Amino acid sequence: MALVAERMAGIGSDIRGKNFWAALDLEKQGQKVLKLNTGNPAAFGFKMPESVREALIANLDRSVGYSDVRGMIDARQAIFDYHKAKGIEDFDIDDIFIGNGVSEIASMIATALFDKGEEVLVPSPCYSLWTNEIILSDAKPVYYKCDESNHWNPDVEHIKSLITPKTKAILLINPNNPTGVLYSNDVLLEIAEIARQNNMMILSDEIYDRLVFDGKEHTTMAKLAPDLTILTMNGLSKSHVLCGFRCGWMVISGPEAARKEINEALLKVASIRLGANSIMQTIIPAALADTEYPNSMIQPGGRLYEQRKATCEELDKIPGVSYVKNDGAMYIFPKIDKGAEQIANDKQFAYDLLMDKHVLIVPGSGFKWDAPDHFRIVMLPEAEILRDAVRKMGDFITKNIK
Ligand SMILES: Cc1ncc(COP(=O)(O)O)c(C=O)c1O
């Protein structure tokens, strides 16, 4: 009998994969490495909002015990109000589950809802959390293309072509990781119609919804399709730079009977782990009330805004590299135009870049992108550091790709 489960063969993340360990080895040897592999703002000097610090101190004594398995009631009330204001209609406060990050929520969803062999449509490129959780539940991720020539929107025709009797759900990540784009309402409505006609559930990971630039507005999927069963995910890791707090949640919305069934299954899973970390839940009302904090990062003069500007200005100077300007989040997913012809293995490409320039990026294959011609830049360092890093990338690409 094998020591580890067979399914582990399909599990992994290039965000913390071999190149990441190679970067740590370089650091152990005393080299300075700029690690652009994770969207972890605190690692780049982003500070906790004052509103959160105050709430933490005020609530310390309240967080000693286990909480309600779904989550503390005042935290769920704040989450309820937030999603109501965004236009989600059919859900109750008990349709909210708070977890240790959207990561734990994804695991709970996969455990409670997916059976062996069922298919879940996931975007390519896709943040690896979801693929891994689907595989861990013995279900099957089926990748639909996002179309770079259409602002990285999901390719609706491709989605239609992938549907089988086993298709259970479709995952959206909007704003997206790794492309950073915001999907158009027209495309969202088309996807809703496909879900409606094929009796599919929608999972909508909207963790970057408060980080959208240029006055653009994020539309929550559940507002566009109140008649469908939709699980909307969100959290505080990004908007309030609290990755280490592990604070995420989901909202189940849609027809009452389906909601009730899903809720009961999720409650069983939530009960097994007794509840989410209490202390992070106590700061949710204060954080969601603090809209100024995320807004300050995305306005001109704000760090995320200026860092995106610096990255794009430097990318513009690299011949043979193109990109779709991101609308939000903290990522951009440039294309090396001749990459598909010249890069046999994009993980090796990222490794060589790391060794040559001491800059760590995650190649497209780390996001289930099937051609070796893209890579993701995490735009979290200060603008000048990013400028220097992108220049180094340009230098490396110009030297190696003709
Ligand atoms: C799209 C997306 N969903 C979920 C997560 C994980 O969030 P959390 O820190 O809440 O587990 C990330 C983290 O980068 C992400 O990019």
Ligand as a Chemical Component Dictionary entry (heavy atoms), coordinates in Angstrom:
data_LIG
# 
_chem_comp.id                   LIG 
_chem_comp.type                 NON-POLYMER 
_chem_comp.pdbx_formal_charge   0 
_chem_comp.three_letter_code    LIG 
# 
loop_
_chem_comp_atom.comp_id 
_chem_comp_atom.atom_id 
_chem_comp_atom.alt_atom_id 
_chem_comp_atom.type_symbol 
_chem_comp_atom.charge 
_chem_comp_atom.model_Cartn_x 
_chem_comp_atom.model_Cartn_y 
_chem_comp_atom.model_Cartn_z 
_chem_comp_atom.pdbx_ordinal 
LIG C1 C1 C 0 -8.381 34.524 -6.306 1  
LIG C2 C2 C 0 -7.930 34.200 -4.928 2  
LIG N1 N1 N 0 -8.759 33.546 -4.112 3  
LIG C3 C3 C 0 -8.399 33.234 -2.855 4  
LIG C4 C4 C 0 -7.143 33.538 -2.374 5  
LIG C5 C5 C 0 -6.778 33.124 -0.980 6  
LIG O1 O1 O 0 -7.268 34.019 -0.090 7  
LIG P1 P1 P 0 -7.188 33.829 1.490  8  
LIG O2 O2 O 0 -5.983 34.552 1.970  9  
LIG O3 O3 O 0 -8.462 34.461 1.965  10 
LIG O4 O4 O 0 -7.138 32.385 1.778  11 
LIG C6 C6 C 0 -6.241 34.218 -3.196 12 
LIG C7 C7 C 0 -4.880 34.552 -2.720 13 
LIG O5 O5 O 0 -4.033 35.020 -3.413 14 
LIG C8 C8 C 0 -6.646 34.553 -4.502 15 
LIG O6 O6 O 0 -5.829 35.188 -5.337 16 
# 
loop_
_chem_comp_bond.comp_id 
_chem_comp_bond.atom_id_1 
_chem_comp_bond.atom_id_2 
_chem_comp_bond.value_order 
_chem_comp_bond.pdbx_ordinal 
LIG C1 C2 SING 1  
LIG C2 N1 SING 2  
LIG C2 C8 DOUB 3  
LIG N1 C3 DOUB 4  
LIG C3 C4 SING 5  
LIG C4 C5 SING 6  
LIG C4 C6 DOUB 7  
LIG C5 O1 SING 8  
LIG O1 P1 SING 9  
LIG P1 O2 DOUB 10 
LIG P1 O3 SING 11 
LIG P1 O4 SING 12 
LIG C6 C7 SING 13 
LIG C6 C8 SING 14 
LIG C7 O5 DOUB 15 
LIG C8 O6 SING 16 
# 
